């Protein structure tokens, strides 16, 4: 996700966007699963009776754990350090290593005669074989205003009190980090805090730099959109090998950042556009942000590193969709993608070259079908790509004329004549991978707002000038919530600041510090797209909660079997708008409370991210269908039943968590076409990372030792039928 706290709510990259909930799927409300006992009201196949999933924002595995080293000798990890892509000097700073070439970033040319999107365009080195300078992103001081003038913000009690009023999801000693870490620089200029910023070798670089760029600092956010990530991965069947059968080189991250960035909603490329920063040039505003990484050997990411050593972690867990926040949360909740539909849930064509919001100050022509073909006379400047421009004429009142435009985010991937489709489907066919695209379905690939507001009203049909037309209609696609309801298994989605959002449907209090702060992530709630949940008030009341209710449910011993937890925009760890240490704090508060409760003995906490945020990663990517997978992201599992210090190499993505829930509670796959139908991976000797039975996804049982030999507790055993002997 990405956002700008000074712009309208619906223009904020990831924050503003996805939604899909269809109208009228069910005439009667589903069975409520709210009267649960300690075991969630249903027998499980393991001693795990409670699953808590905590989802942060936008960090790839190498970006976080590039230099992580496991303490246990029998464990291994694949990261930048272990592969020799970087090495450590005497002071443990990360420098280019002997195998730096493995992550060598290249420039490319996509200006073909037919102006076609190229998945693997012709490549060349950057000038001087150096990265375009990474640019500044984030606040100069902080997002919580300093109320004490020239006094240090961290010693200002008024500012600390305001931080505590604005956010409920942090331990007391973490609130100071809401007030620190500002860049003290002008945005979209070379980030002077980065060592050698204007002469970086063309590959990954250490982001942190002592006092100049501490771990607590805000930093810029790379592009993270669908077609951009496909192109960044540089997948080519002719480059396939035994260890990399997808043929993806992951060496166009910087080039895509500086040529197209996050898209411009159909705007013409400026005459002074440049891929290199200049005070007189127009750029994408990012530079080579995607290549930065933290260094845990220097003390970065301390809490998550300690959890990885104490419990279990994956070095082969992936974002499930190329691109951004909305689509990945949708895939997590449904194991499938959502599409544009009519009032009855039938696939339809989204507005494209049509006027929307007629009769309002926001009336304008939109182009919602994505077109990643380069505009004539440009190198990779996408023709139509973006989150949508204009609109929000009602924020703040009085209404102002602000016509909407752009918004290219849908694709019909069943039709090879559609922009961007043929290069991907041709590539997949050579790998014998089914794109899994239904005929005539325009799938939402990037962030649009959900089809429902928190109050249950239809957001797609609401033409209030404070709303946005970049909203997906309500969806009839079945979700894991429906599967759990069908079996009367208790579940809740806990969205931080949900309570404030319900009364602020247009999120006019986004960025307003204090008790009314509304940093709730609407596009992150997979169930807010769904008619089966949101059109039934009793379902919303039973299953959609604020994070404050999670803390209460743990204390009151009323935790459901399955909990999905999403931080607010303050604490989700999203680059530029948040910080990784704030997501560590949000997670720590939950882990500490669970570990101090009776739930500790039978709970598994899955800590992960929605996507890699556009950051580079060196891991293998398995093409599963048209939509992904994407880069690796961190996954840590906290449980007394986890294999202590274990690093799982089994190939997995977000849907693997769904597979774990289904296996543990004996559920069937969500639908006949959803990704949870894929088998567990089978690998060849000597390469545990690459499934030979692709497409395949782990169910994450590899993280656990249910026989009592290598976890934090004992008792019981695993039988041959996959059940637990008490």
Secondary structure, DSSP 8 states (H G I E B T S, - for coil): ----TTS-GGGSTTTT------S-S-SS---------TTTTS--SSS--EEEEEEE-S-BHHHHHTT---SSTT----STTTTTSEEE-TT--EEE-TTGGGG---EEE---TT----SS-EEE--GGGB----B--S-SS-SS--SSTTS-GGG-HHHHHHHHHH--SS-GGGGGGGS-----S-TTSB-TTSTTTTS-BSS-EE--BTTTB-TT---------HHHHHHHHTB-GGG--SS-TT-B----HHHHHHHTTT--TT----TTB-SS--TTSB--S-SSGGGEE--GGGTTTHHHHHHHHHSEEESSEE-SSSS-HHHHHHHHHHSS--B-B-TTS-B----EEEEESTTSTT-EEEE-B-EEEE-TTSSS-EEE-SS-BS--TTSSSS------BB---EE-TT-TTSTTHHHHHHHHHHTT------TT--EE-S--B-SB-TTS-BSSS---TTS-S-B---B----HHHHHHHTT--EEEEETTHHHHHT-TT-TTTT--STT-----GGG-GGGGBHHHHT-HHHHHHHEE-HHHHHHHHHTT---SEEEEE--TTTS--TTTS-HHHHHHHHHHHHHHHHTSGGGGGEEEEEEES--TT----S-----BTTB---BB-EEEE-TTB-TTEEE-S-EEHHHHHHHHHHHTT---SSSSSGGGSB---EETTEEEEESSSSB---SGGGB-TTSSSSS----EE-TTS-EE-
